[in-house]
């Protein structure tokens, strides 16, 4: 197909419109000549603008800002130097370009005369030799001032077309004007591509290919349709057929490369992109796409080269900056990643995805306040941005703000009810809120959307485990492992179930499998420590808990468990240190305070023991063992009245507390209250036959 050279001239204020037209023309196999594609770094802007004369046709997006732009009007100056320029101009008149009324044209003429006079006034009095560049600018503006009236008059006489009409007619007027090869076939394909009914579109594409089975573009369009329908293997077949019919079909190679990436056919994708570059060395986004491949293959240096090449060719290539930022994030070089994203925001301050990416990186850096602010920025720019609500919800889940997390995930689902990960994250929050029934329903909904997602079964199993539905929990963990034999969390959680069932052999096997898969899964070392502790292998359990702490030193419970293991090894000083560390992280964790008090008692530090038993009681006034042990401390100090009061409160809190009655009887004997002591001893024996006679009657 003989492709014409088409230059697109536009004001940067109308870049969105230019991008739309550019994309649509690429679908025709026509690559427009434009500044961001063809003007390389350090190239002369004026020389580029002069190249407009070498084009077969010029599409001009005429707007108010175009008619007031020096660069745009300079391009007009250059183009109109050709005698036959009228037969090559393709004007698209935007609504704000007021060229049809004489009075409005006068406004533009006056604008350029004012620009000219303003410059002349500013340069007057300056040394002529020093002002040569300014005089050159004055000369250009003077030429524009003389040209503008004639140019607008010619535009008004032309059969210009509005943008909306042009798009509605699928660029038919432009294609016909250029006498574009196969324009009727292209027009038919474009008409098909605009059909919204997918079934009708597919039928018409099939009929088109059947009728024109040697026409490459038909297979290209069919491939694009199938790609959009996520039928990637079928799309690939059609792209290959398009290339077979036209070995220079750049768009077919480009789309083939995109499809091969999705199919994880990286080597083939590289070859397709390299073919694109052979046909067009400056093709937009190809270097970025190659960078993405190298990044996925962990070839980071090669990836950087590709991204930087794309940026060199297209200094405002957002895709290249995103790829580079993701690469630095993957390498945990977060500062570099943030610097790159700031460049994206300079290019487009309303790029909401950039703010979300900043937030995600700040989460990785544990700057949660900054992350929350950036998620809000993304949502303020685009209130319908489902991913931002979802990721914000995940952050709040991490911060244990489960109610807020739940609401954000619900909002994400409202915006995109077919995204299974949103349901998963909502269910996670419901799970933590104790709404297990709702959580399980939401997990099951997510599974219906994606029945092959192993993590969904694993999370459902966790909710089932919490609700004591152990049998179904095991089934779902096993299903998760069947779908993904490398999912360490599923093995670990199965291990935790078998700990509960006291099947320590199975528990150990599953937990060790989890660790073999993921040596950084902290929870697996925690569970391994629990198994070893239950088996009385305290030294080994200490090592397991220490490995957990290397991975996560913020969990108060692991220090409590480590303290227990050290206590069993009679390493009381170390045990005390671990209990204190647990309390430092969570001062209200009763078990750490209670066991710390017990350890102080064991080491005969009665006053410290009393201090922590009293703290336990202040946290939980119904903790009967704390009252009982506190009473024992007062007995050790021979303060039997205080001891008696502690035992009485313990019994009041639990009238069936046999040890409390026995301890109270012992204290009453020491106070000479033998009759009351005998009564309470009898109650203790009635509740627990193991008590027998108190030592004072032996």
C-alpha positions as semicolon CSV with decimal commas, in nm:
position;residue;x (nm);y (nm);z (nm)
1;X;0,000;0,000;0,000
2;X;0,141;0,343;-0,098
3;X;0,131;0,551;0,221
4;X;0,122;0,931;0,186
5;X;0,335;1,154;0,410
6;X;0,100;1,353;0,631
7;X;0,219;1,630;0,863
8;X;-0,011;1,719;1,155
9;X;0,008;2,081;1,269
10;X;-0,157;2,167;1,601
11;X;-0,132;2,378;1,913
12;X;-0,017;2,198;2,228
13;X;-0,343;2,310;2,387
14;X;-0,511;2,070;2,144
15;X;-0,274;1,777;2,205
16;X;-0,554;1,544;2,320
17;X;-0,732;1,591;1,987
18;X;-0,407;1,543;1,795
19;X;-0,341;1,221;1,989
20;X;-0,687;1,089;1,897
21;X;-0,642;1,163;1,526
22;X;-0,288;1,020;1,533
23;X;-0,409;0,696;1,691
24;X;-0,694;0,660;1,441
25;X;-0,461;0,715;1,146
26;X;-0,220;0,455;1,279
27;X;-0,509;0,212;1,256
28;X;-0,507;0,289;0,884
29;X;-0,137;0,211;0,871
30;X;-0,055;0,582;0,835
31;X;0,195;0,737;1,074
32;X;0,153;1,112;1,094
33;X;0,460;1,334;1,109
34;X;0,442;1,524;1,439
35;X;0,677;1,701;1,676
36;X;0,674;1,453;1,965
37;X;0,753;1,163;1,731
38;X;0,986;1,314;1,471
39;X;1,159;1,595;1,660
40;X;1,453;1,439;1,842
41;X;1,638;1,580;2,140
42;X;1,850;1,886;2,045
43;X;1,706;1,892;1,690
44;X;1,624;2,235;1,550
45;X;1,258;2,314;1,605
46;X;1,258;2,559;1,316
47;X;1,409;2,305;1,078
48;X;1,144;2,058;1,182
49;X;0,869;2,313;1,119
50;X;1,019;2,386;0,778
51;X;0,991;2,016;0,693
52;X;0,616;2,070;0,660
53;X;0,680;2,157;0,293
54;X;0,806;1,803;0,227
55;X;0,477;1,645;0,333
56;X;0,221;1,525;0,080
57;X;-0,058;1,664;0,296
58;X;-0,094;1,870;0,612
59;X;-0,371;1,815;0,865
60;X;-0,418;2,146;1,047
61;X;-0,619;2,151;1,370
62;X;-0,736;2,511;1,356
63;X;-0,833;2,653;1,694
64;X;-0,817;2,984;1,875
65;X;-0,486;2,885;2,033
66;X;-0,352;2,769;1,693
67;X;-0,423;3,108;1,534
68;X;-0,245;3,279;1,825
69;X;0,057;3,044;1,832
70;X;0,382;3,169;1,679
71;X;0,506;2,815;1,615
72;X;0,183;2,706;1,448
73;X;0,168;3,014;1,230
74;X;0,537;2,967;1,141
75;X;0,444;2,623;1,008
76;X;0,169;2,790;0,804
77;X;0,424;3,039;0,671
78;X;0,653;2,759;0,558
79;X;0,375;2,554;0,404
80;X;0,225;2,842;0,209
81;X;0,559;2,903;0,037
82;X;0,466;2,617;-0,200
83;X;0,253;2,730;-0,491
84;X;0,026;2,423;-0,475
85;X;-0,025;2,426;-0,099
86;X;-0,402;2,476;-0,128
87;X;-0,442;2,129;-0,277
88;X;-0,256;1,969;0,012
89;X;-0,408;2,137;0,317
90;X;-0,660;1,942;0,526
91;X;-0,805;2,186;0,781
92;X;-1,008;2,070;1,083
93;X;-1,184;2,371;1,232
94;X;-1,254;2,358;1,606
95;X;-1,549;2,546;1,752
96;X;-1,339;2,815;1,923
97;X;-1,170;2,923;1,597
98;X;-1,374;3,228;1,495
99;X;-1,283;3,266;1,128
100;X;-1,614;3,293;0,947
101;X;-1,714;3,646;1,054
102;X;-1,507;3,943;0,936
103;X;-1,533;4,104;1,280
104;X;-1,381;3,795;1,443
105;X;-1,099;3,776;1,188
106;X;-1,014;4,134;1,270
107;X;-0,952;4,029;1,631
108;X;-0,676;3,790;1,520
109;X;-0,526;4,051;1,290
110;X;-0,525;4,301;1,575
111;X;-0,369;4,039;1,808
112;X;-0,068;3,988;1,578
113;X;-0,026;4,361;1,515
114;X;-0,016;4,411;1,893
115;X;0,244;4,133;1,927
116;X;0,454;4,299;1,657
117;X;0,432;4,650;1,805
118;X;0,508;4,522;2,154
119;X;0,830;4,354;2,036
120;X;0,934;4,660;1,835
121;X;0,888;4,883;2,139
122;X;1,089;4,647;2,361
123;X;1,381;4,627;2,118
124;X;1,403;5,000;2,050
125;X;1,706;5,154;2,212
126;X;1,899;4,825;2,222
127;X;2,225;4,774;2,037
128;X;2,140;4,643;1,689
129;X;2,414;4,380;1,682
130;X;2,308;4,241;2,020
131;X;1,946;4,229;1,909
132;X;1,983;4,031;1,585
133;X;1,796;3,722;1,718
134;X;1,511;3,945;1,836
135;X;1,493;4,117;1,497
136;X;1,462;3,773;1,339
137;X;1,163;3,704;1,566
138;X;1,016;4,041;1,472
139;X;1,057;3,951;1,106
140;X;0,867;3,623;1,157
141;X;0,584;3,793;1,349
142;X;0,568;4,064;1,082
143;X;0,525;3,793;0,817
144;X;0,255;3,625;1,030
145;X;0,080;3,960;1,072
146;X;0,071;4,003;0,694
147;X;-0,032;3,640;0,630
148;X;-0,303;3,591;0,891
149;X;-0,581;3,774;0,705
150;X;-0,522;3,588;0,377
151;X;-0,488;3,254;0,557
152;X;-0,816;3,293;0,746
153;X;-0,989;3,409;0,428
154;X;-0,872;3,095;0,247
155;X;-0,980;2,872;0,538
156;X;-1,324;3,031;0,538
157;X;-1,356;2,962;0,162
158;X;-1,245;2,600;0,197
159;X;-1,487;2,318;0,258
160;X;-1,350;2,266;0,608
161;X;-1,507;2,007;0,834
162;X;-1,575;1,997;1,206
163;X;-1,394;1,744;1,424
164;X;-1,715;1,573;1,536
165;X;-1,833;1,529;1,175
166;X;-1,492;1,400;1,068
167;X;-1,486;1,134;1,341
168;X;-1,849;1,045;1,278
169;X;-1,767;0,983;0,911
170;X;-1,451;0,787;1,003
171;X;-1,222;1,034;0,821
172;X;-1,389;0,957;0,488
173;X;-1,348;1,316;0,363
174;X;-0,972;1,315;0,425
175;X;-0,920;0,968;0,276
176;X;-1,118;1,059;-0,034
177;X;-0,934;1,390;-0,067
178;X;-0,598;1,209;-0,061
179;X;-0,724;0,940;-0,301
180;X;-0,584;0,697;-0,048
181;X;-0,510;0,346;-0,185
182;X;-0,783;0,099;-0,090
183;X;-0,974;0,384;0,075
184;X;-1,304;0,204;0,019
185;X;-1,174;-0,107;0,196
186;X;-1,026;0,098;0,479
187;X;-1,351;0,293;0,509
188;X;-1,542;-0,034;0,535
189;X;-1,306;-0,162;0,805
190;X;-1,331;0,163;0,999
191;X;-1,710;0,147;0,983
192;X;-1,696;-0,207;1,122
193;X;-1,456;-0,103;1,399
194;X;-1,704;0,161;1,521
195;X;-1,985;-0,093;1,566
196;X;-2,061;-0,139;1,936
197;X;-2,235;-0,476;1,916
198;X;-1,947;-0,723;1,952
199;X;-2,123;-1,016;1,789
200;X;-2,221;-0,807;1,487
201;X;-1,868;-0,667;1,462
202;X;-1,716;-1,018;1,461
203;X;-1,959;-1,140;1,196
204;X;-1,883;-0,844;0,968
205;X;-1,507;-0,884;1,014
206;X;-1,535;-1,251;0,919
207;X;-1,740;-1,165;0,611
208;X;-1,490;-0,894;0,516
209;X;-1,196;-1,138;0,539
210;X;-1,388;-1,400;0,345
211;X;-1,448;-1,145;0,068
212;X;-1,099;-0,986;0,071
213;X;-0,887;-1,277;0,189
214;X;-0,562;-1,135;0,050
215;X;-0,599;-0,795;0,219
216;X;-0,361;-0,767;0,515
217;X;-0,552;-0,494;0,700
218;X;-0,859;-0,716;0,739
219;X;-0,663;-0,965;0,947
220;X;-0,504;-0,679;1,140
221;X;-0,845;-0,541;1,240
222;X;-0,968;-0,891;1,327
223;X;-0,660;-0,936;1,548
224;X;-0,725;-0,605;1,724
225;X;-1,087;-0,707;1,789
226;X;-0,983;-1,045;1,932
227;X;-0,713;-0,881;2,144
228;X;-0,973;-0,648;2,297
229;X;-1,185;-0,957;2,372
230;X;-0,882;-1,111;2,550
231;X;-0,867;-1,393;2,293
232;X;-0,494;-1,353;2,262
233;X;-0,404;-1,677;2,085
234;X;-0,663;-1,610;1,814
235;X;-0,544;-1,250;1,786
236;X;-0,189;-1,374;1,736
237;X;-0,297;-1,600;1,447
238;X;-0,461;-1,306;1,270
239;X;-0,160;-1,077;1,316
240;X;0,065;-1,346;1,170
241;X;-0,170;-1,378;0,871
242;X;-0,162;-1,000;0,822
243;X;0,220;-1,013;0,820
244;X;0,219;-1,307;0,579
245;X;0,018;-1,095;0,334
246;X;0,218;-0,777;0,394
247;X;0,567;-0,822;0,538
248;X;0,592;-0,446;0,596
249;X;0,274;-0,413;0,803
250;X;0,425;-0,226;1,096
251;X;0,107;-0,215;1,302
252;X;0,065;-0,592;1,270
253;X;0,418;-0,652;1,401
254;X;0,362;-0,403;1,684
255;X;0,033;-0,559;1,794
256;X;0,178;-0,907;1,754
257;X;0,456;-0,808;1,997
258;X;0,200;-0,678;2,248
259;X;0,007;-1,005;2,224
260;X;0,317;-1,221;2,260
261;X;0,406;-1,034;2,580
262;X;0,068;-1,122;2,730
263;X;0,123;-1,485;2,626
264;X;0,465;-1,473;2,800
265;X;0,637;-1,538;2,465
266;X;0,908;-1,286;2,542
267;X;1,167;-1,396;2,287
268;X;0,911;-1,388;2,005
269;X;0,783;-1,050;2,127
270;X;1,138;-0,911;2,117
271;X;1,172;-1,026;1,755
272;X;0,839;-0,863;1,663
273;X;0,936;-0,531;1,822
274;X;1,282;-0,545;1,661
275;X;1,110;-0,591;1,323
276;X;0,903;-0,279;1,394
277;X;1,222;-0,084;1,464
278;X;1,380;-0,217;1,145
279;X;1,084;-0,080;0,948
280;X;1,057;0,236;1,159
281;X;1,348;0,305;1,395
282;X;1,158;0,576;1,582
283;X;0,827;0,398;1,631
284;X;0,662;0,526;1,947
285;X;0,645;0,298;2,256
286;X;0,847;0,012;2,102
287;X;1,157;0,086;2,309
288;X;0,935;0,112;2,618
289;X;0,778;-0,224;2,541
290;X;1,121;-0,381;2,496
291;X;1,217;-0,225;2,828
292;X;0,915;-0,392;2,989
293;X;1,026;-0,731;2,854
294;X;1,381;-0,689;2,983
295;X;1,247;-0,574;3,318
296;X;1,023;-0,882;3,347
297;X;1,326;-1,097;3,265
298;X;1,522;-0,915;3,542
299;X;1,763;-0,776;3,280
300;X;1,748;-0,436;3,444
301;X;2,044;-0,269;3,271
302;X;1,905;-0,359;2,928
303;X;1,562;-0,236;3,038
304;X;1,704;0,100;3,149
305;X;1,872;0,145;2,810
306;X;1,542;0,086;2,631
307;X;1,344;0,323;2,854
308;X;1,608;0,595;2,822
309;X;1,616;0,552;2,443
310;X;1,238;0,600;2,434
311;X;1,271;0,913;2,647
312;X;1,548;1,043;2,418
313;X;1,317;1,000;2,118
314;X;1,004;1,117;2,297
315;X;1,091;1,334;2,600
316;X;0,730;1,325;2,716
317;X;0,681;0,949;2,683
318;X;0,481;0,872;2,995
319;X;0,497;0,498;2,924
320;X;0,878;0,504;2,936
321;X;0,882;0,699;3,261
322;X;0,632;0,456;3,414
323;X;0,841;0,158;3,308
324;X;1,154;0,314;3,453
325;X;0,977;0,402;3,778
326;X;0,843;0,046;3,815
327;X;1,194;-0,088;3,753
328;X;1,339;0,124;4,034
329;X;1,051;0,023;4,260
330;X;1,125;-0,345;4,186
331;X;1,490;-0,280;4,281
332;X;1,369;-0,104;4,599
333;X;1,545;0,211;4,483
334;X;1,246;0,411;4,596
335;X;1,396;0,760;4,582
336;X;1,490;0,712;4,217
337;X;1,140;0,580;4,143
338;X;0,980;0,884;4,307
339;X;1,206;1,120;4,110
340;X;1,090;0,958;3,785
341;X;0,721;0,984;3,881
342;X;0,765;1,353;3,959
343;X;0,864;1,395;3,592
344;X;0,536;1,232;3,489
345;X;0,345;1,482;3,704
346;X;0,536;1,770;3,542
347;X;0,422;1,639;3,202
348;X;0,065;1,592;3,324
349;X;-0,028;1,728;3,669
350;X;-0,360;1,543;3,645
351;X;-0,213;1,197;3,588
352;X;-0,400;1,027;3,872
353;X;-0,214;0,699;3,822
354;X;0,113;0,877;3,905
355;X;-0,022;0,983;4,243
356;X;-0,139;0,627;4,314
357;X;0,205;0,496;4,223
358;X;0,368;0,747;4,459
359;X;0,132;0,624;4,730
360;X;0,223;0,259;4,664
361;X;0,594;0,340;4,689
362;X;0,543;0,537;5,010
363;X;0,366;0,231;5,153
364;X;0,676;0,025;5,071
365;X;0,883;0,291;5,249
366;X;0,640;0,274;5,546
367;X;0,555;0,642;5,505
368;X;0,188;0,567;5,559
369;X;0,069;0,925;5,621
370;X;0,222;1,043;5,292
371;X;0,078;0,738;5,113
372;X;-0,270;0,812;5,242
373;X;-0,246;1,172;5,121
374;X;-0,138;1,059;4,772
375;X;-0,422;0,806;4,743
376;X;-0,660;1,091;4,824
377;X;-0,494;1,305;4,554
378;X;-0,549;1,030;4,296
379;X;-0,914;0,995;4,397
380;X;-0,971;1,373;4,394
381;X;-0,844;1,389;4,036
382;X;-1,044;1,085;3,929
383;X;-1,332;0,998;4,166
384;X;-1,403;0,688;3,953
385;X;-1,055;0,537;3,991
386;X;-1,131;0,191;4,132
387;X;-0,768;0,086;4,175
388;X;-0,698;0,390;4,395
389;X;-0,988;0,306;4,628
390;X;-0,873;-0,056;4,638
391;X;-0,507;0,019;4,711
392;X;-0,606;0,281;4,969
393;X;-0,826;0,015;5,129
394;X;-0,532;-0,228;5,137
395;X;-0,322;0,036;5,318
396;X;-0,592;0,090;5,581
397;X;-0,620;-0,288;5,622
398;X;-0,247;-0,293;5,690
399;X;-0,300;-0,018;5,949
400;X;-0,578;-0,229;6,107
401;X;-0,842;0,033;6,016
402;X;-1,068;-0,245;5,895
403;X;-1,399;-0,057;5,892
404;X;-1,258;0,219;5,669
405;X;-1,084;-0,040;5,453
406;X;-1,413;-0,220;5,406
407;X;-1,588;0,095;5,281
408;X;-1,310;0,179;5,034
409;X;-1,312;-0,173;4,888
410;X;-1,690;-0,154;4,854
411;X;-1,650;0,171;4,660
412;X;-1,394;0,004;4,431
413;X;-1,643;-0,278;4,364
414;X;-1,920;-0,027;4,289
415;X;-1,694;0,123;4,022
416;X;-1,580;-0,210;3,879
417;X;-1,796;-0,504;3,990
418;X;-1,595;-0,754;3,782
419;X;-1,254;-0,712;3,947
420;X;-1,204;-1,016;4,170
421;X;-0,912;-0,866;4,367
422;X;-1,147;-0,597;4,500
423;X;-1,376;-0,867;4,641
424;X;-1,077;-1,045;4,793
425;X;-0,962;-0,732;4,974
426;X;-1,314;-0,653;5,094
427;X;-1,346;-1,006;5,231
428;X;-1,010;-0,971;5,409
429;X;-1,145;-0,668;5,600
430;X;-1,471;-0,846;5,680
431;X;-1,265;-1,139;5,806
432;X;-1,072;-0,916;6,047
433;X;-1,395;-0,750;6,162
434;X;-1,521;-1,094;6,264
435;X;-1,793;-1,088;5,997
436;X;-1,693;-1,436;5,887
437;X;-2,020;-1,527;5,714
438;X;-2,008;-1,214;5,496
439;X;-1,638;-1,264;5,432
440;X;-1,692;-1,620;5,307
441;X;-1,973;-1,508;5,075
442;X;-1,751;-1,237;4,925
443;X;-1,459;-1,478;4,879
444;X;-1,696;-1,717;4,700
445;X;-1,810;-1,432;4,472
446;X;-1,447;-1,358;4,385
447;X;-1,389;-1,727;4,311
448;X;-1,683;-1,726;4,067
449;X;-1,509;-1,445;3,877
450;X;-1,173;-1,621;3,885
451;X;-1,203;-1,991;3,973
452;X;-0,831;-2,050;3,911
453;X;-0,700;-1,795;4,161
454;X;-0,524;-1,998;4,430
455;X;-0,504;-1,710;4,680
456;X;-0,883;-1,678;4,688
457;X;-0,921;-2,039;4,802
458;X;-0,646;-1,984;5,059
459;X;-0,820;-1,676;5,200
460;X;-1,159;-1,850;5,203
461;X;-0,996;-2,136;5,394
462;X;-0,863;-1,886;5,650
463;X;-1,217;-1,760;5,717
464;X;-1,344;-2,118;5,742
465;X;-1,064;-2,199;5,985
466;X;-1,158;-1,901;6,202
467;X;-1,520;-2,018;6,207
468;X;-1,401;-2,366;6,319
469;X;-1,515;-2,527;5,994
470;X;-1,191;-2,722;5,986
471;X;-1,294;-2,983;5,730
472;X;-1,389;-2,727;5,464
473;X;-1,086;-2,515;5,552
474;X;-0,856;-2,810;5,479
475;X;-1,035;-2,876;5,147
476;X;-0,988;-2,516;5,035
477;X;-0,623;-2,502;5,140
478;X;-0,568;-2,822;4,941
479;X;-0,752;-2,672;4,641
480;X;-0,529;-2,366;4,667
481;X;-0,218;-2,586;4,662
482;X;-0,355;-2,786;4,369
483;X;-0,387;-2,463;4,168
484;X;-0,053;-2,327;4,284
485;X;0,191;-2,578;4,438
486;X;0,423;-2,285;4,516
487;X;0,179;-2,094;4,739
488;X;0,369;-2,097;5,068
489;X;0,086;-1,936;5,269
490;X;-0,145;-2,230;5,197
491;X;0,108;-2,486;5,327
492;X;0,176;-2,272;5,633
493;X;-0,192;-2,229;5,716
494;X;-0,254;-2,601;5,673
495;X;0,027;-2,651;5,920
496;X;-0,146;-2,419;6,166
497;X;-0,464;-2,631;6,140
498;X;-0,273;-2,947;6,223
499;X;-0,117;-2,768;6,522
500;X;-0,473;-2,710;6,647
501;X;-0,550;-3,077;6,581
502;X;-0,228;-3,170;6,768
503;X;-0,106;-3,364;6,465
504;X;0,244;-3,224;6,497
505;X;0,398;-3,451;6,235
506;X;0,168;-3,323;5,958
507;X;0,199;-2,970;6,092
508;X;0,578;-2,985;6,073
509;X;0,574;-3,126;5,718
510;X;0,344;-2,853;5,584
511;X;0,525;-2,571;5,761
512;X;0,866;-2,689;5,638
513;X;0,728;-2,702;5,281
514;X;0,616;-2,341;5,322
515;X;0,964;-2,238;5,438
516;X;1,128;-2,427;5,152
517;X;0,915;-2,230;4,904
518;X;0,952;-1,894;5,077
519;X;1,233;-1,846;5,328
520;X;1,098;-1,497;5,401
521;X;0,754;-1,611;5,517
522;X;0,778;-1,499;5,878
523;X;0,453;-1,663;5,990
524;X;0,589;-2,005;5,892
525;X;0,878;-1,968;6,139
526;X;0,627;-1,858;6,403
527;X;0,419;-2,172;6,347
528;X;0,731;-2,389;6,338
529;X;0,833;-2,244;6,673
530;X;0,488;-2,331;6,812
531;X;0,514;-2,693;6,690
532;X;0,861;-2,738;6,836
533;X;0,749;-2,583;7,165
534;X;0,453;-2,824;7,183
535;X;0,695;-3,113;7,125
536;X;0,916;-2,989;7,411
537;X;1,200;-2,902;7,172
538;X;1,252;-2,563;7,332
539;X;1,600;-2,482;7,199
540;X;1,483;-2,542;6,841
541;X;1,171;-2,336;6,900
542;X;1,390;-2,048;7,021
543;X;1,581;-2,057;6,690
544;X;1,256;-2,061;6,489
545;X;1,117;-1,759;6,678
546;X;1,446;-1,572;6,629
547;X;1,426;-1,632;6,252
548;X;1,077;-1,484;6,258
549;X;1,207;-1,175;6,440
550;X;1,478;-1,124;6,175
551;X;1,198;-1,097;5,918
552;X;0,951;-0,903;6,132
553;X;1,050;-0,743;6,461
554;X;0,716;-0,570;6,520
555;X;0,505;-0,864;6,642
556;X;0,455;-0,859;7,019
557;X;0,324;-1,216;7,023
558;X;0,646;-1,371;6,892
559;X;0,844;-1,212;7,176
560;X;0,590;-1,359;7,419
561;X;0,634;-1,705;7,265
562;X;1,012;-1,670;7,267
563;X;0,996;-1,570;7,632
564;X;0,796;-1,885;7,709
565;X;1,056;-2,106;7,538
566;X;1,341;-1,937;7,724
567;X;1,151;-1,978;8,050
568;X;1,124;-2,353;7,988
569;X;1,501;-2,355;7,929
570;X;1,535;-2,176;8,267
571;X;1,699;-1,879;8,095
572;X;1,490;-1,646;8,310
573;X;1,683;-1,324;8,248
574;X;1,646;-1,365;7,871
575;X;1,281;-1,460;7,915
576;X;1,221;-1,140;8,113
577;X;1,384;-0,936;7,833
578;X;1,154;-1,095;7,575
579;X;0,839;-1,034;7,781
580;X;0,944;-0,671;7,829
581;X;1,001;-0,636;7,451
582;X;0,653;-0,777;7,387
583;X;0,507;-0,527;7,636
584;X;0,704;-0,243;7,475
585;X;0,523;-0,316;7,147
586;X;0,184;-0,383;7,307
587;X;0,166;-0,269;7,668
588;X;-0,185;-0,410;7,712
589;X;-0,107;-0,768;7,608
590;X;-0,215;-0,948;7,928
591;X;-0,034;-1,276;7,858
592;X;0,308;-1,110;7,837
593;X;0,244;-0,910;8,154
594;X;0,118;-1,222;8,336
595;X;0,411;-1,443;8,233
596;X;0,654;-1,164;8,314
597;X;0,507;-1,150;8,664
598;X;0,535;-1,529;8,692
599;X;0,902;-1,512;8,589
600;X;0,976;-1,243;8,846
601;X;0,809;-1,467;9,106
602;X;1,023;-1,763;8,991
603;X;1,336;-1,551;9,033
604;X;1,212;-1,436;9,376
605;X;1,162;-1,075;9,267
606;X;0,833;-1,044;9,455
607;X;0,785;-0,669;9,426
608;X;0,824;-0,672;9,046
609;X;0,590;-0,970;9,028
610;X;0,326;-0,780;9,230
611;X;0,367;-0,478;8,998
612;X;0,290;-0,680;8,685
613;X;0,010;-0,891;8,838
614;X;-0,158;-0,563;8,934
615;X;-0,105;-0,435;8,580
616;X;-0,272;-0,748;8,439
617;X;-0,571;-0,685;8,667
618;X;-0,590;-0,320;8,555
619;X;-0,606;-0,440;8,194
620;X;-0,846;-0,727;8,260
621;X;-1,033;-0,708;8,593
622;X;-1,168;-1,062;8,537
623;X;-0,827;-1,230;8,503
624;X;-0,873;-1,473;8,798
625;X;-0,527;-1,634;8,773
626;X;-0,371;-1,289;8,820
627;X;-0,570;-1,236;9,143
628;X;-0,473;-1,584;9,261
629;X;-0,102;-1,534;9,192
630;X;-0,109;-1,185;9,341
631;X;-0,253;-1,342;9,655
632;X;0,037;-1,588;9,654
633;X;0,282;-1,294;9,639
634;X;0,122;-1,133;9,943
635;X;0,139;-1,469;10,123
636;X;0,511;-1,477;10,047
637;X;0,535;-1,135;10,213
638;X;0,317;-1,269;10,499
639;X;0,053;-1,006;10,422
640;X;-0,233;-1,257;10,458
641;X;-0,513;-1,001;10,472
642;X;-0,423;-0,866;10,126
643;X;-0,378;-1,221;10,002
644;X;-0,722;-1,315;10,136
645;X;-0,879;-1,021;9,950
646;X;-0,718;-1,130;9,621
647;X;-0,846;-1,487;9,655
648;X;-1,196;-1,367;9,740
649;X;-1,208;-1,151;9,424
650;X;-1,086;-1,446;9,216
651;X;-1,368;-1,665;9,356
652;X;-1,623;-1,387;9,305
653;X;-1,520;-1,362;8,940
654;X;-1,538;-1,740;8,902
655;X;-1,737;-1,930;9,168
656;X;-1,603;-2,260;9,025
657;X;-1,236;-2,168;9,064
658;X;-1,114;-2,459;9,280
659;X;-0,759;-2,326;9,322
660;X;-0,901;-1,999;9,451
661;X;-1,094;-2,176;9,728
662;X;-0,789;-2,385;9,818
663;X;-0,560;-2,080;9,830
664;X;-0,819;-1,887;10,033
665;X;-0,845;-2,177;10,281
666;X;-0,466;-2,177;10,322
667;X;-0,464;-1,803;10,392
668;X;-0,756;-1,822;10,635
669;X;-0,573;-2,093;10,828
670;X;-0,273;-1,859;10,858
671;X;-0,511;-1,589;10,988
672;X;-0,657;-1,833;11,243
673;X;-0,992;-1,858;11,062
674;X;-0,997;-2,240;11,081
675;X;-1,372;-2,287;11,045
676;X;-1,389;-2,075;10,730
677;X;-1,073;-2,242;10,604
678;X;-1,228;-2,588;10,639
679;X;-1,542;-2,480;10,451
680;X;-1,346;-2,338;10,159
681;X;-1,118;-2,641;10,148
682;X;-1,424;-2,866;10,119
683;X;-1,554;-2,654;9,830
684;X;-1,214;-2,683;9,659
685;X;-1,223;-3,064;9,694
686;X;-1,581;-3,079;9,563
687;X;-1,474;-2,887;9,255
688;X;-1,145;-3,072;9,205
689;X;-1,074;-3,402;9,385
690;X;-0,700;-3,361;9,331
691;X;-0,672;-3,105;9,608
692;X;-0,736;-3,332;9,912
693;X;-0,647;-3,201;10,259
694;X;-0,460;-2,873;10,285
695;X;-0,100;-2,889;10,401
696;X;-0,183;-2,739;10,739
697;X;-0,384;-3,052;10,836
698;X;-0,124;-3,298;10,708
